[in-house]
């Protein structure tokens, strides 16, 4: 430590310029590997350029989304699972863009920590680059902030920002949705990135052994089932959107099926989600049983197995299902659009989601 009169340095205050520079060197090739038409600038400037014309757009609307990963990060930090939370970060942003009909073009990340541990930061950012490749967007910049005293030892926070484009007139706004449309679900890869404050509370209260095989899947450690990255649906959905096969899309995040569905509906349309139509994933059944969670609460907390929901005209259901299954999605009916007040009702029969009687929950949007 410095004596009372000796010169102060930034390093002694806890910030390492060298560590920051080393990290930029390490992640530059990761970012370069995400290059795509329209993105040609090198990392290291004060901003990143993107050329929508070079990406093939003539009269694009730009659509922006930003998000984080929430308290899933605490699980990653506590169990040394830093490699895929970057995929979660990208997924939360790009899945929000695709539901507007927009192709994700470029991504910026923000990584903040008390003390930069390059091994950890590099693993996280490698995950971000991997997510960007899966989504077809370029990682064109970011910010790595070392802020002593702001975070507990080992903690970090993540935020992501993504911009996409859609040709004017092709955006999905929900105005094409109407009674008679069928709702199709695309299987989630797990809890995705919402509901982890409840998951972590259950883990603490119930004394879960996260580094042991999951009760519902002996092939997998419980921590790995819980940390599985959010599925990125962009590549599967984009061709169908461009062909006009999909009327609307809902990304099932915070608020679950119940509160996300009304966001894509015009006045006079009511989404009826029938939980009897698809099997409850074993991970969701485990969470529900451990927490004695009511079915109505499941519907507004977790994705319940459907990470993305499509509204499709009845005569296009077979084609859309076939096309999505051909590219590796698991597709199942989850309900339909009926005439009524703008909103959503999720309902199920006795025994569906462990219910002791028929049940329903309604949210008017």
N, C-alpha and C positions, 0 to 999 in steps of 0.2 A: 504493500500500500504506500501511497505517497505520504511524505511528511507534510506537516501543516503548510509549509511554504513552497513545497516543490510543485513543478508545473503539472497541471491536470492533463490527462489524455482521454480520448474517446474510448480507447480500449479498456482503461481502468474503470470507466463508467459502465462497462459491460457490452460495448458495441464493437464488433470486429469487422473493420472494412475489408480485411484480407479474406475472411470467411465469406463475406458477401460476394467479393470478386471471384473467389474460387467456385462458388455456387453458380454464378452466371456462366462461367466457362463450362461447368459440368452440364448445365441444362440447355445450352445453345444447340447441341446436336439433337436433343430430344425435341425441341421446338422445330428445328429444321425438318425433321422427319414428318411433320404435320402439314408441310407446304401443300397448297392446292392452287388451281387457277384463280388469279386475283390477288394472291398473297405472295409477295416476293421480297419484302423488306427483311433485313437481318435484325436479330435481337440486339439491343444495346442503345438504340436511339431513345428519344424522349417519348416517342409514340410509334405506332405501327400503321403503315399504309395498307389500304385494301382497295382494289379496283373492281367494282361490281360489273363493269362492262366486260372485263377479262374473264369474269366468272360466268358470262353468258347471258346477262340480263340487259334488256333494252330500256325498260321503264319500271325499275323496281321500287316497291315500297320496302323500307327498312323496318325491321321489327327487332326490338331489344328485350333481353331478359337478364335478370341477375338473381343469384340465390347463394345459399350456403349448404352445408351438410348437416347442420344442427348438432345435437348431442351424440350422434353416431361417432363423432370425432373422439369423444371421451373413451368409448369402447376401443377404438383404434389405438389410442395413446396408451391405455392401460394394458393392452394385450399385444403391443408391438405389431399391429396390422396396418401399416402405413401405405401399403402398395396399391390398394384399390379405392381409397376414399377420394382420390382424384377423379376416378371414373364416376363416382357418385356426384361429385361437384359438377362435372360436365353434363351428366345425365339430367340433373335437376334443371339446368338452363336449357339444353337443347330440346328436351322433351316439351318444354313450355313453348318453344318456338315452332316446333312441328305442328302443334295443335292450332296454330294460326295459319298453317299452310306454308310457313317460311322454311327455307333451307338454311341451316346454320352455316355461316361463312367464316367468322373469326371469333376467337375467344381470348379473354384476358383473365389472369388469375391474380389473387391477392393472398399471400401467405404471411401471417404475422406470428411472431413468437418472442419469448423473453430472451432466449439465447439460441443463436443459430447453430443447430447440429446438422452439418451438411448431409450426413448419411440419411437422416430422417427427411429433411427438406427435399433431397434429390429423389427419394422413393415416392414421396407425395407427388412431386411434379412429374415424375415419370408416369404415374397413374393418370394425371391430367392430360399428358400428351397421348397416352393410350386411348383415353376417352375421346379426345379430339379426332384421332384417326378413325375410331369407330363411327363417329358422327359426321365425318367428312369435312370438319372445319379446321382452320389453321390456328395454332397457338401463336399469336403474333406479339405477345408481350405480357407483362405482369409486374407485380411489385412484391418484393420480399422485404419485410420490415422486421428489424430486430429491435425490440422495445423492452429493455430490462425494467422489471418492476410492474409490468402490465399483466404478465401471465405467470402462473405457477410454474415451477421447474418441469420441463418436458412438455408443457401445454403449447398448443398452437391453434390458430383459427384460420379458416379458409373462406374465401368468397370468390365467386366466379361471375363473369359478365360476358354475354354472348350477343352477337348481332347476326341476324339472318335477313334473307331477302325473299320476296315473292313478287311476281309480276303483277302490276296493277290489275285488279279485277279477278285475280285468282285466289285472293286471301279467303281463309275460312273464318267466318264470323258467327256461324250458327243460324244465319237467316234462311238457310236451305233446309233446316230441320223441320219436320212436321209430323203429325199423327200418322201412324202406320210404319214409321221408320223402325228398323230393328237395331237394338244395341248389342254390339259384339265386344267381348273383352279379350285383351291380349294378356297372357299370363305374365305375372310379375316374377322377379327372380328372388323374392323374399320380402322383407319389410321395406325395402328401398331406403328412403331417407327421412321418413316421418314416423313419429310415435316413439322415438328412442328415449325420451324422458320417462315414458311409462315403462318401456322395456328395461331400462337401467334401474328404475325403482323396484320392479319385480325381481330383478337379478339380486339386488341388495337385500330386499325383504325376505326372499325365499331361499337365499343362500345358494343360488345356482353355482355348480362347478362348471365354469365356462370352458375349461380346457379338457373336458371329458366328452366322450361321444354323446350326441344329443339323444334324448329319450325317444324321439320320433324318427331318428335316422342314425343307426349305429355306425354307418360309414363316415360320418362327419362329426367333427367337434362342434359343440354348441356355439362357440365363438365364431366359427367359420360360417355357420348357418346364419348367424345374426349380422355378420359383417359383409355378406355377399353383396357385390355392388349392384346398384340400381341398373335395370335393363335400359339400354338406349334403343329407342324404336325408330330412329330417323331413317336409316337405310331401307327398312322394310316398308315404311309408310309413304315415303316421298314419291315413288312412281305412281302409286294409286291416287295420291292427292293431285298430282299433275294431270292425270287422266280424268279427274272429276268424279271418281268412283265413291268418294267419301263425303258425306254431308257435314260432319263435324267430328271433332275429337276432344276428349277430356283426359287430361293427365291427372291420375288419381294420386294426389299428394296430401298435404295437411287438410283435414276435414273429411278425408275418406271419400267413398262413393257418394255418400249422402249430400255433401256440400260442394263437391266439384262438378257434379252433373248439371245443376242449374246454370252454371256459368256459360254453357254453350247453347242455351235454349232461347228461342224467341218467345214473346208473349203468346199465351194460348197453348203452349206445349208443356207437357208434364212427363218426366222420365219415370218409368216404373221399373225398378230393378228387382228381379226375382231371385233371391239367394238359393232357391231350390234348383236352379238351372245348372250350377257348376259345383264340383266338389270343393269343399273347404281345404286348402293346403294344410298339411300336417303341422307346419310351423305356426300357422295362424291358430289352429285348434289348440296347440300347446300353450301359446300365449293366452288364449281365451280361458283355458282351463286353469292355468296357474293364477290368473288374476280374477277368476270368477266374473269375467267381463260380460255384461249383458250384450245380446246381439245388436241392439240399437247403438250401443257404445262402440262396438267393433266397426259398424258401418260408418261412423264419423271419425274414427281414429286411424284405422289401417286400410291398406288397399284391398285386403281380403282376397288376394290372389289375382286381382285384375289391375295391372299397373297403368293400362291405357284402355279407354272405352271409345268405340267408334259408333257413330250414328250413320246407318247405311239404308238406302232405299231397299224395300223388301225384295225387289227383283234383282238386286245386285249382291245379295248376301252370299250366294253360292260361289260366284266368281271371286269376290273379295276374300272369302275364307280360303278358297283354293290357292289363290296367289300368295296370301300371307303364310299359309302352311308350307308352301314350296320354298320360302326363304327362311324357314326355321322358327316361325312364331307358333305358339299354341293358342288357338282361337276357340272361343266358346260363346254361346248366346248368354247375355246377362239380363235382357229385358226388352222393352219397347217404349216408343213414344206414344202417349195418348193425348187427346184433347183435354185441357184443364188448366188450372192456374200454373204459371211458370214455377217449376220446382221439381223436387225429386222425392219419390217414396221408395224406400228399400224395405222389402218384406220377405218373410219366409214362413214355412210351415213348422209345426211342432217337430222337434229334433234337428231341424236345420240350424246350424251354428249352436248346437246344444240347447235350443230353446225348449222350454217345458210346455209351451202352447204356441199357437199361431201368433206372429208378431209383425209389427210394421213401425217404421219411423219416417216422418215426412219433414222435409226442409223446403220452405218456399223461398225462391231466389228473387 
